[in-house]
Amino acid sequence: MNLTQLTVFREVMETGSISQTAKKLNRTQPAISLALKNLEKSLGLMLFERKGRRLVPVPEAHYLLAETTGILDRLASISNTMEGLIKGHAGSLNIATMPGPSAFLFPRFISQSVGENPEIRITLSARSSPQIMELAGSQNIDFGFADFEHSTGKKPQYSAELIRADCFCALDRDHPLSSRQSLTLSDLDGTPMGGLHPSHPFQRKIRQEFENVAAEYNPTVTCQYFLPLIPFVSSGQCCSIVDPLTVATERELNFSNGKVVFLPFTKPLRYEYAILEPNHRSPSQLALQTKAGWKAEVLRMLDGVKANPLSFWIDEEGTEHNRSL
Protein backbone atom coordinates (compact mmCIF):
# COMPACT_ATOMS: atom_id res chain seq x y z
CA MET A 1 0.00 0.00 0.00
CA ASN A 2 1.07 3.62 -0.51
CA LEU A 3 0.01 7.12 0.54
CA THR A 4 -2.01 7.72 -2.63
CA GLN A 5 -4.03 4.57 -2.00
CA LEU A 6 -4.61 5.50 1.65
CA THR A 7 -5.70 9.00 0.66
CA VAL A 8 -8.18 7.59 -1.84
CA PHE A 9 -9.44 5.08 0.71
CA ARG A 10 -10.10 7.75 3.33
CA GLU A 11 -12.02 9.93 0.88
CA VAL A 12 -14.13 6.98 -0.30
CA MET A 13 -14.90 6.17 3.34
CA GLU A 14 -16.09 9.75 3.87
CA THR A 15 -18.05 10.17 0.63
CA GLY A 16 -19.14 6.60 -0.11
CA SER A 17 -18.72 7.41 -3.78
CA ILE A 18 -16.06 6.94 -6.44
CA SER A 19 -17.29 9.94 -8.40
CA GLN A 20 -17.34 12.27 -5.39
CA THR A 21 -13.85 11.14 -4.39
CA ALA A 22 -12.59 11.79 -7.92
CA LYS A 23 -13.98 15.34 -7.83
CA LYS A 24 -12.54 16.05 -4.39
CA LEU A 25 -9.08 14.76 -5.29
CA ASN A 26 -9.22 16.20 -8.81
CA ARG A 27 -8.59 12.83 -10.41
CA THR A 28 -10.46 10.60 -12.88
CA GLN A 29 -12.89 7.95 -11.70
CA PRO A 30 -10.86 5.12 -13.32
CA ALA A 31 -7.77 6.33 -11.41
CA ILE A 32 -9.71 6.26 -8.13
CA SER A 33 -11.12 2.82 -8.84
CA LEU A 34 -7.65 1.48 -9.73
CA ALA A 35 -6.08 2.90 -6.55
CA LEU A 36 -8.79 1.33 -4.43
CA LYS A 37 -8.50 -1.99 -6.26
CA ASN A 38 -4.72 -2.09 -5.79
CA LEU A 39 -5.11 -1.32 -2.06
CA GLU A 40 -7.56 -4.18 -1.65
CA LYS A 41 -5.21 -6.46 -3.59
CA SER A 42 -2.25 -5.58 -1.37
CA LEU A 43 -4.35 -6.25 1.74
CA GLY A 44 -6.00 -9.41 0.39
CA LEU A 45 -9.34 -8.02 1.54
CA MET A 46 -12.40 -6.43 -0.05
CA LEU A 47 -12.94 -3.15 1.76
CA PHE A 48 -16.33 -2.20 0.31
CA GLU A 49 -19.58 -3.81 -0.76
CA ARG A 50 -21.56 -2.17 -3.57
CA LYS A 51 -25.14 -1.30 -2.70
CA GLY A 52 -26.63 0.57 -5.58
CA ARG A 53 -24.37 3.51 -6.37
CA ARG A 54 -22.84 3.60 -2.93
CA LEU A 55 -19.86 1.75 -1.50
CA VAL A 56 -20.54 0.34 1.95
CA PRO A 57 -17.39 -0.38 4.03
CA VAL A 58 -16.89 -3.77 5.62
CA PRO A 59 -16.10 -3.82 9.39
CA GLU A 60 -12.35 -4.17 8.77
CA ALA A 61 -12.42 -0.94 6.75
CA HIS A 62 -13.31 1.06 9.87
CA TYR A 63 -10.16 -0.16 11.63
CA LEU A 64 -8.09 0.72 8.57
CA LEU A 65 -9.70 4.19 8.49
CA ALA A 66 -8.59 4.94 12.04
CA GLU A 67 -5.01 3.92 11.25
CA THR A 68 -5.06 5.73 7.90
CA THR A 69 -6.33 8.97 9.46
CA GLY A 70 -3.55 8.88 12.04
CA ILE A 71 -0.89 8.34 9.37
CA LEU A 72 -2.17 11.02 6.99
CA ASP A 73 -2.74 13.59 9.74
CA ARG A 74 0.74 12.99 11.08
CA LEU A 75 2.24 13.44 7.61
CA ALA A 76 0.26 16.66 7.15
CA SER A 77 1.59 17.92 10.50
CA ILE A 78 5.16 17.06 9.49
CA SER A 79 4.67 18.82 6.16
CA ASN A 80 3.33 21.95 7.86
CA THR A 81 6.17 21.93 10.38
CA MET A 82 8.79 21.57 7.67
CA GLU A 83 7.18 24.38 5.69
CA GLY A 84 7.32 26.55 8.81
CA LEU A 85 10.97 25.68 9.37
CA ILE A 86 11.86 26.45 5.76
CA LYS A 87 10.06 29.80 5.91
CA GLY A 88 11.43 30.65 9.37
CA HIS A 89 7.98 30.46 10.99
CA ALA A 90 8.83 27.61 13.34
CA GLY A 91 11.75 26.17 15.27
CA SER A 92 13.92 27.11 18.23
CA LEU A 93 16.34 29.96 18.84
CA ASN A 94 19.21 30.04 21.31
CA ILE A 95 20.68 33.54 21.45
CA ALA A 96 23.08 35.31 23.79
CA THR A 97 23.48 39.07 24.07
CA MET A 98 25.45 41.40 26.31
CA PRO A 99 23.61 42.92 29.30
CA GLY A 100 22.85 46.37 27.86
CA PRO A 101 20.73 45.31 24.83
CA SER A 102 19.29 42.36 26.79
CA ALA A 103 17.56 44.78 29.17
CA PHE A 104 15.13 46.14 26.58
CA LEU A 105 16.18 46.54 22.95
CA PHE A 106 16.81 42.90 22.08
CA PRO A 107 13.76 41.41 23.90
CA ARG A 108 11.57 44.03 22.24
CA PHE A 109 12.92 43.12 18.81
CA ILE A 110 12.46 39.38 19.39
CA SER A 111 8.93 39.79 20.73
CA GLN A 112 7.91 41.96 17.78
CA SER A 113 9.54 39.77 15.13
CA VAL A 114 8.28 36.48 16.55
CA GLY A 115 4.92 37.79 17.78
CA GLU A 116 2.59 35.22 19.30
CA ASN A 117 3.82 32.34 17.15
CA PRO A 118 3.51 29.20 19.33
CA GLU A 119 5.72 27.24 16.92
CA ILE A 120 8.86 29.15 17.98
CA ARG A 121 10.80 28.44 21.16
CA ILE A 122 13.26 31.08 22.37
CA THR A 123 16.16 30.94 24.80
CA LEU A 124 17.67 34.38 25.41
CA SER A 125 20.70 34.65 27.68
CA ALA A 126 22.45 37.77 28.98
CA ARG A 127 26.20 37.17 29.09
CA SER A 128 29.40 39.15 29.05
CA SER A 129 31.03 39.62 25.66
CA PRO A 130 33.87 37.13 26.39
CA GLN A 131 31.27 34.56 27.45
CA ILE A 132 29.30 35.13 24.24
CA MET A 133 32.46 34.63 22.19
CA GLU A 134 33.06 31.38 24.06
CA LEU A 135 29.48 30.20 23.47
CA ALA A 136 29.75 31.00 19.76
CA GLY A 137 33.13 29.29 19.52
CA SER A 138 31.82 26.17 21.22
CA GLN A 139 28.83 26.12 18.80
CA ASN A 140 26.30 26.39 21.66
CA ILE A 141 24.20 29.30 20.34
CA ASP A 142 22.56 30.22 17.06
CA PHE A 143 24.16 33.66 17.23
CA GLY A 144 25.30 36.24 19.73
CA PHE A 145 25.52 40.01 20.01
CA ALA A 146 28.54 41.36 21.86
CA ASP A 147 31.15 44.05 22.16
CA PHE A 148 33.86 43.25 19.66
CA GLU A 149 37.32 42.27 20.73
CA HIS A 150 39.92 40.84 18.38
CA SER A 151 40.70 37.26 19.35
CA THR A 152 44.22 36.30 20.27
CA GLY A 153 45.89 32.92 20.01
CA LYS A 154 44.16 30.18 18.06
CA LYS A 155 41.77 30.90 15.22
CA PRO A 156 38.22 31.56 16.48
CA GLN A 157 35.52 29.05 15.61
CA TYR A 158 32.95 31.74 14.81
CA SER A 159 32.44 34.42 12.18
CA ALA A 160 32.03 38.06 13.13
CA GLU A 161 29.92 40.68 11.41
CA LEU A 162 30.73 44.06 12.91
CA ILE A 163 28.90 47.34 13.27
CA ARG A 164 30.93 50.42 14.09
CA ALA A 165 29.27 53.66 15.28
CA ASP A 166 29.97 56.91 17.15
CA CYS A 167 29.99 57.15 20.94
CA PHE A 168 28.45 60.03 22.89
CA CYS A 169 29.19 61.81 26.13
CA ALA A 170 26.33 61.66 28.63
CA LEU A 171 26.05 64.74 30.83
CA ASP A 172 23.64 66.13 33.38
CA ARG A 173 21.51 68.80 31.66
CA ASP A 174 22.79 71.37 34.16
CA HIS A 175 26.46 70.58 33.50
CA PRO A 176 28.45 73.57 32.16
CA LEU A 177 29.41 71.58 29.04
CA SER A 178 25.85 70.50 28.17
CA SER A 179 25.22 73.58 26.00
CA ARG A 180 28.05 72.65 23.59
CA GLN A 181 27.35 71.24 20.13
CA SER A 182 30.17 68.71 20.51
CA LEU A 183 33.02 67.87 22.87
CA THR A 184 36.66 66.89 22.84
CA LEU A 185 38.33 64.61 25.33
CA SER A 186 40.35 67.60 26.51
CA ASP A 187 37.05 69.20 27.60
CA LEU A 188 36.68 66.30 30.07
CA ASP A 189 40.16 66.68 31.58
CA GLY A 190 39.85 65.82 35.28
CA THR A 191 36.04 65.61 35.13
CA PRO A 192 34.50 62.87 37.33
CA MET A 193 33.67 60.06 34.94
CA GLY A 194 31.52 56.95 35.03
CA GLY A 195 32.66 53.96 33.00
CA LEU A 196 33.02 50.23 32.66
CA HIS A 197 35.39 47.96 34.52
CA PRO A 198 39.08 48.65 33.80
CA SER A 199 39.52 45.28 32.05
CA HIS A 200 36.81 46.00 29.47
CA PRO A 201 38.32 46.63 25.99
CA PHE A 202 36.38 49.86 25.54
CA GLN A 203 37.49 51.17 28.91
CA ARG A 204 41.11 50.46 28.02
CA LYS A 205 40.52 52.34 24.76
CA ILE A 206 39.09 55.34 26.63
CA ARG A 207 42.09 55.56 28.92
CA GLN A 208 44.43 55.40 25.96
CA GLU A 209 42.51 58.15 24.13
CA PHE A 210 42.78 60.42 27.18
CA GLU A 211 46.49 59.74 27.39
CA ASN A 212 46.88 60.59 23.70
CA VAL A 213 45.60 64.13 24.31
CA ALA A 214 47.40 64.49 27.67
CA ALA A 215 44.09 64.70 29.55
CA GLU A 216 43.37 63.17 32.98
CA TYR A 217 40.79 60.42 33.07
CA ASN A 218 39.13 60.59 36.50
CA PRO A 219 36.93 57.51 37.11
CA THR A 220 34.52 57.87 40.05
CA VAL A 221 31.76 55.35 39.16
CA THR A 222 32.30 51.88 37.67
CA CYS A 223 29.53 49.58 36.35
CA GLN A 224 29.35 46.33 34.38
CA TYR A 225 27.55 48.03 31.49
CA PHE A 226 26.41 51.51 30.48
CA LEU A 227 22.72 51.77 31.43
CA PRO A 228 23.30 51.75 35.22
CA LEU A 229 25.54 54.80 34.76
CA ILE A 230 22.63 56.97 33.59
CA PRO A 231 21.22 57.65 37.12
CA PHE A 232 24.67 58.74 38.29
CA VAL A 233 24.94 61.09 35.33
CA SER A 234 21.44 62.52 35.86
CA SER A 235 22.24 63.27 39.51
CA GLY A 236 25.30 65.26 38.44
CA GLN A 237 27.76 62.85 40.06
CA CYS A 238 29.69 62.17 36.87
CA CYS A 239 29.79 62.30 33.08
CA SER A 240 30.15 59.15 30.99
CA ILE A 241 31.25 58.17 27.50
CA VAL A 242 28.61 55.68 26.36
CA ASP A 243 27.89 53.51 23.34
CA PRO A 244 25.15 54.64 20.91
CA LEU A 245 22.71 51.85 21.76
CA THR A 246 22.64 53.17 25.32
CA VAL A 247 21.62 56.53 23.84
CA ALA A 248 18.86 54.81 21.85
CA THR A 249 17.63 53.00 24.97
CA GLU A 250 17.58 56.15 27.11
CA ARG A 251 15.73 58.12 24.46
CA GLU A 252 13.02 55.47 24.31
CA LEU A 253 12.70 54.68 28.02
CA ASN A 254 13.72 58.08 29.47
CA PHE A 255 15.18 56.70 32.71
CA SER A 256 16.51 60.15 33.57
CA ASN A 257 13.25 62.05 32.96
CA GLY A 258 15.04 64.27 30.48
CA LYS A 259 17.89 65.15 32.84
CA VAL A 260 20.63 63.66 30.63
CA VAL A 261 21.89 65.03 27.32
CA PHE A 262 24.13 63.21 24.87
CA LEU A 263 26.76 65.12 22.93
CA PRO A 264 28.89 63.82 20.05
CA PHE A 265 32.65 64.21 19.95
CA THR A 266 34.33 66.61 17.55
CA LYS A 267 36.73 63.82 16.70
CA PRO A 268 34.48 60.72 16.54
CA LEU A 269 35.13 58.01 19.10
CA ARG A 270 33.91 54.76 17.59
CA TYR A 271 32.28 51.76 19.28
CA GLU A 272 32.27 48.25 17.79
CA TYR A 273 29.48 45.69 18.11
CA ALA A 274 29.77 42.13 16.83
CA ILE A 275 27.15 39.67 15.61
CA LEU A 276 28.80 36.30 16.16
CA GLU A 277 27.76 33.11 14.37
CA PRO A 278 29.26 29.65 15.04
CA ASN A 279 31.25 28.28 12.12
CA HIS A 280 30.23 24.64 12.56
CA ARG A 281 26.57 24.93 13.55
CA SER A 282 24.41 25.11 10.44
CA PRO A 283 21.95 27.98 10.92
CA SER A 284 18.22 27.39 10.56
CA GLN A 285 16.13 29.67 8.37
CA LEU A 286 14.65 31.09 11.56
CA ALA A 287 18.12 31.92 12.91
CA LEU A 288 19.19 33.50 9.61
CA GLN A 289 16.08 35.65 9.41
CA THR A 290 16.31 36.71 13.05
CA LYS A 291 20.00 37.57 12.77
CA ALA A 292 19.43 39.64 9.63
CA GLY A 293 16.45 41.35 11.23
CA TRP A 294 18.43 42.24 14.36
CA LYS A 295 21.26 43.69 12.29
CA ALA A 296 18.76 45.85 10.37
CA GLU A 297 17.18 46.95 13.66
CA VAL A 298 20.56 47.91 15.15
CA LEU A 299 21.46 49.94 12.08
CA ARG A 300 18.07 51.65 12.18
CA MET A 301 18.50 52.62 15.84
CA LEU A 302 22.05 53.85 15.27
CA ASP A 303 20.88 55.95 12.34
CA GLY A 304 18.14 57.30 14.58
CA VAL A 305 20.63 58.72 17.08
CA LYS A 306 22.93 59.96 14.27
CA ALA A 307 25.76 57.62 15.23
CA ASN A 308 27.01 57.18 11.64
CA PRO A 309 26.97 53.35 11.59
CA LEU A 310 29.20 51.30 9.32
CA SER A 311 28.65 47.59 8.75
CA PHE A 312 31.50 45.27 7.82
CA TRP A 313 32.72 41.74 8.26
CA ILE A 314 36.06 40.14 8.97
CA ASP A 315 37.34 37.25 6.87
CA GLU A 316 39.44 34.33 8.09
CA GLU A 317 42.64 36.34 7.60
CA GLY A 318 41.30 39.17 9.77
CA THR A 319 40.80 41.57 6.85
CA GLU A 320 37.92 44.05 7.15
CA HIS A 321 35.38 44.31 4.33
CA ASN A 322 33.26 47.44 4.67
CA ARG A 323 29.59 47.73 3.82
CA SER A 324 28.92 51.45 3.73
CA LEU A 325 25.43 52.65 4.43
Wavefront OBJ file of the C-alpha trace (Angstrom):
o trace
v 0.000 0.000 0.000
v 1.066 3.618 -0.513
v 0.009 7.120 0.537
v -2.015 7.716 -2.627
v -4.031 4.570 -2.003
v -4.606 5.500 1.652
v -5.700 8.997 0.660
v -8.181 7.593 -1.844
v -9.438 5.078 0.709
v -10.103 7.752 3.330
v -12.016 9.930 0.883
v -14.133 6.984 -0.300
v -14.902 6.167 3.339
v -16.085 9.749 3.865
v -18.054 10.173 0.626
v -19.136 6.601 -0.109
v -18.717 7.414 -3.775
v -16.059 6.938 -6.439
v -17.286 9.941 -8.396
v -17.345 12.273 -5.386
v -13.854 11.145 -4.385
v -12.591 11.790 -7.922
v -13.983 15.343 -7.834
v -12.545 16.054 -4.390
v -9.080 14.762 -5.286
v -9.225 16.202 -8.812
v -8.588 12.834 -10.410
v -10.459 10.604 -12.879
v -12.886 7.953 -11.701
v -10.857 5.120 -13.317
v -7.769 6.329 -11.409
v -9.706 6.261 -8.129
v -11.118 2.823 -8.844
v -7.647 1.482 -9.730
v -6.079 2.896 -6.553
v -8.792 1.332 -4.429
v -8.496 -1.989 -6.263
v -4.716 -2.092 -5.791
v -5.110 -1.316 -2.064
v -7.561 -4.177 -1.654
v -5.209 -6.457 -3.592
v -2.248 -5.577 -1.373
v -4.351 -6.251 1.740
v -6.003 -9.407 0.388
v -9.339 -8.016 1.537
v -12.397 -6.435 -0.054
v -12.940 -3.151 1.758
v -16.334 -2.201 0.306
v -19.580 -3.807 -0.764
v -21.556 -2.167 -3.566
v -25.143 -1.299 -2.703
v -26.633 0.573 -5.581
v -24.369 3.511 -6.372
v -22.837 3.599 -2.934
v -19.862 1.748 -1.496
v -20.535 0.338 1.953
v -17.395 -0.378 4.032
v -16.892 -3.768 5.618
v -16.096 -3.820 9.392
v -12.351 -4.175 8.769
v -12.419 -0.943 6.751
v -13.307 1.065 9.871
v -10.156 -0.158 11.629
v -8.088 0.720 8.572
v -9.699 4.188 8.489
v -8.591 4.940 12.041
v -5.011 3.917 11.245
v -5.056 5.734 7.904
v -6.332 8.967 9.458
v -3.546 8.876 12.044
v -0.890 8.341 9.368
v -2.166 11.019 6.989
v -2.740 13.595 9.740
v 0.742 12.992 11.084
v 2.239 13.440 7.612
v 0.263 16.661 7.152
v 1.587 17.917 10.499
v 5.157 17.059 9.494
v 4.672 18.815 6.161
v 3.333 21.953 7.862
v 6.168 21.926 10.378
v 8.789 21.568 7.665
v 7.183 24.384 5.693
v 7.321 26.549 8.812
v 10.974 25.680 9.368
v 11.857 26.452 5.765
v 10.064 29.799 5.911
v 11.428 30.646 9.375
v 7.979 30.464 10.990
v 8.834 27.612 13.342
v 11.754 26.166 15.269
v 13.918 27.109 18.228
v 16.341 29.962 18.841
v 19.213 30.042 21.310
v 20.675 33.543 21.447
v 23.075 35.312 23.794
v 23.476 39.068 24.068
v 25.453 41.405 26.306
v 23.611 42.917 29.299
v 22.852 46.374 27.858
v 20.726 45.306 24.834
v 19.286 42.356 26.789
v 17.561 44.777 29.169
v 15.126 46.140 26.582
v 16.183 46.543 22.950
v 16.813 42.898 22.083
v 13.755 41.406 23.898
v 11.566 44.033 22.236
v 12.924 43.124 18.810
v 12.459 39.382 19.390
v 8.932 39.790 20.733
v 7.914 41.956 17.776
v 9.537 39.767 15.133
v 8.278 36.477 16.546
v 4.921 37.789 17.783
v 2.585 35.217 19.299
v 3.825 32.337 17.153
v 3.510 29.197 19.331
v 5.717 27.243 16.921
v 8.856 29.150 17.975
v 10.801 28.437 21.161
v 13.262 31.080 22.365
v 16.161 30.940 24.804
v 17.667 34.382 25.407
v 20.699 34.651 27.681
v 22.447 37.765 28.985
v 26.201 37.172 29.089
v 29.396 39.155 29.054
v 31.028 39.616 25.661
v 33.870 37.132 26.393
v 31.268 34.563 27.452
v 29.301 35.131 24.244
v 32.463 34.627 22.194
v 33.064 31.384 24.058
v 29.484 30.196 23.472
v 29.749 31.004 19.759
v 33.135 29.295 19.517
v 31.820 26.167 21.217
v 28.828 26.124 18.802
v 26.302 26.395 21.657
v 24.196 29.299 20.345
v 22.562 30.216 17.057
v 24.162 33.656 17.227
v 25.298 36.244 19.731
v 25.515 40.007 20.014
v 28.537 41.364 21.861
v 31.153 44.055 22.158
v 33.858 43.246 19.658
v 37.322 42.273 20.732
v 39.923 40.835 18.384
v 40.697 37.257 19.347
v 44.216 36.295 20.269
v 45.886 32.923 20.008
v 44.155 30.179 18.058
v 41.772 30.899 15.220
v 38.217 31.564 16.482
v 35.516 29.054 15.608
v 32.953 31.735 14.808
v 32.441 34.418 12.176
v 32.027 38.063 13.126
v 29.915 40.683 11.414
v 30.734 44.062 12.907
v 28.896 47.341 13.274
v 30.935 50.424 14.086
v 29.273 53.659 15.279
v 29.970 56.911 17.154
v 29.990 57.155 20.938
v 28.454 60.025 22.894
v 29.187 61.811 26.131
v 26.327 61.657 28.633
v 26.054 64.744 30.834
v 23.641 66.127 33.383
v 21.509 68.801 31.663
v 22.790 71.368 34.162
v 26.461 70.581 33.502
v 28.451 73.565 32.159
v 29.406 71.579 29.043
v 25.855 70.500 28.174
v 25.224 73.583 25.996
v 28.048 72.649 23.591
v 27.345 71.240 20.131
v 30.169 68.715 20.509
v 33.023 67.872 22.875
v 36.660 66.890 22.840
v 38.328 64.610 25.329
v 40.348 67.597 26.513
v 37.052 69.200 27.604
v 36.683 66.304 30.068
v 40.156 66.678 31.579
v 39.846 65.818 35.285
v 36.038 65.614 35.127
v 34.502 62.872 37.331
v 33.672 60.062 34.938
v 31.520 56.947 35.028
v 32.665 53.964 33.000
v 33.017 50.234 32.656
v 35.389 47.959 34.524
v 39.078 48.645 33.800
v 39.516 45.282 32.055
v 36.812 46.004 29.473
v 38.321 46.634 25.993
v 36.381 49.857 25.540
v 37.493 51.167 28.907
v 41.106 50.464 28.015
v 40.525 52.341 24.758
v 39.087 55.339 26.630
v 42.088 55.560 28.918
v 44.432 55.397 25.960
v 42.510 58.146 24.129
v 42.775 60.420 27.183
v 46.491 59.741 27.390
v 46.879 60.586 23.700
v 45.600 64.132 24.308
v 47.402 64.491 27.667
v 44.086 64.695 29.554
v 43.371 63.175 32.977
v 40.789 60.419 33.074
v 39.131 60.586 36.496
v 36.928 57.508 37.114
v 34.515 57.870 40.047
v 31.760 55.351 39.158
v 32.302 51.882 37.674
v 29.534 49.580 36.352
v 29.347 46.333 34.381
v 27.550 48.032 31.492
v 26.411 51.510 30.476
v 22.722 51.773 31.430
v 23.301 51.748 35.223
v 25.543 54.796 34.762
v 22.634 56.973 33.591
v 21.220 57.649 37.119
v 24.673 58.743 38.294
v 24.935 61.086 35.332
v 21.437 62.517 35.856
v 22.239 63.274 39.507
v 25.304 65.259 38.438
v 27.756 62.852 40.065
v 29.694 62.172 36.868
v 29.787 62.304 33.076
v 30.147 59.146 30.990
v 31.247 58.169 27.502
v 28.606 55.681 26.361
v 27.887 53.509 23.345
v 25.151 54.645 20.910
v 22.706 51.848 21.757
v 22.638 53.174 25.316
v 21.622 56.526 23.842
v 18.855 54.813 21.850
v 17.634 52.996 24.975
v 17.580 56.147 27.109
v 15.730 58.116 24.461
v 13.024 55.473 24.312
v 12.698 54.684 28.018
v 13.720 58.079 29.467
v 15.178 56.703 32.708
v 16.511 60.154 33.568
v 13.249 62.046 32.961
v 15.040 64.271 30.478
v 17.893 65.152 32.840
v 20.628 63.655 30.635
v 21.890 65.032 27.323
v 24.127 63.213 24.866
v 26.759 65.121 22.934
v 28.887 63.815 20.050
v 32.647 64.208 19.955
v 34.329 66.611 17.551
v 36.731 63.818 16.697
v 34.484 60.718 16.535
v 35.125 58.014 19.095
v 33.907 54.760 17.587
v 32.278 51.755 19.283
v 32.266 48.250 17.793
v 29.483 45.688 18.111
v 29.770 42.126 16.834
v 27.149 39.666 15.606
v 28.800 36.297 16.165
v 27.757 33.106 14.373
v 29.259 29.649 15.040
v 31.250 28.276 12.116
v 30.235 24.640 12.557
v 26.573 24.930 13.546
v 24.410 25.115 10.443
v 21.947 27.978 10.924
v 18.222 27.390 10.556
v 16.134 29.667 8.373
v 14.653 31.090 11.558
v 18.118 31.922 12.911
v 19.191 33.497 9.607
v 16.076 35.649 9.410
v 16.310 36.711 13.053
v 19.999 37.572 12.775
v 19.427 39.641 9.630
v 16.446 41.348 11.230
v 18.430 42.236 14.356
v 21.255 43.687 12.288
v 18.765 45.850 10.372
v 17.183 46.949 13.657
v 20.556 47.907 15.151
v 21.458 49.941 12.081
v 18.066 51.648 12.182
v 18.503 52.624 15.836
v 22.053 53.854 15.265
v 20.884 55.954 12.343
v 18.139 57.298 14.578
v 20.630 58.722 17.078
v 22.926 59.962 14.272
v 25.760 57.616 15.231
v 27.014 57.175 11.639
v 26.970 53.352 11.591
v 29.196 51.301 9.317
v 28.650 47.594 8.751
v 31.499 45.273 7.819
v 32.718 41.738 8.255
v 36.064 40.141 8.971
v 37.345 37.249 6.866
v 39.439 34.330 8.090
v 42.637 36.337 7.604
v 41.298 39.172 9.771
v 40.795 41.571 6.850
v 37.920 44.047 7.150
v 35.382 44.310 4.331
v 33.255 47.444 4.672
v 29.586 47.732 3.822
v 28.923 51.447 3.734
v 25.432 52.649 4.425
l 1 2 3 4 5 6 7 8 9 10 11 12 13 14 15 16 17 18 19 20 21 22 23 24 25 26 27 28 29 30 31 32 33 34 35 36 37 38 39 40 41 42 43 44 45 46 47 48 49 50 51 52 53 54 55 56 57 58 59 60 61 62 63 64 65 66 67 68 69 70 71 72 73 74 75 76 77 78 79 80 81 82 83 84 85 86 87 88 89 90 91 92 93 94 95 96 97 98 99 100 101 102 103 104 105 106 107 108 109 110 111 112 113 114 115 116 117 118 119 120 121 122 123 124 125 126 127 128 129 130 131 132 133 134 135 136 137 138 139 140 141 142 143 144 145 146 147 148 149 150 151 152 153 154 155 156 157 158 159 160 161 162 163 164 165 166 167 168 169 170 171 172 173 174 175 176 177 178 179 180 181 182 183 184 185 186 187 188 189 190 191 192 193 194 195 196 197 198 199 200 201 202 203 204 205 206 207 208 209 210 211 212 213 214 215 216 217 218 219 220 221 222 223 224 225 226 227 228 229 230 231 232 233 234 235 236 237 238 239 240 241 242 243 244 245 246 247 248 249 250 251 252 253 254 255 256 257 258 259 260 261 262 263 264 265 266 267 268 269 270 271 272 273 274 275 276 277 278 279 280 281 282 283 284 285 286 287 288 289 290 291 292 293 294 295 296 297 298 299 300 301 302 303 304 305 306 307 308 309 310 311 312 313 314 315 316 317 318 319 320 321 322 323 324 325
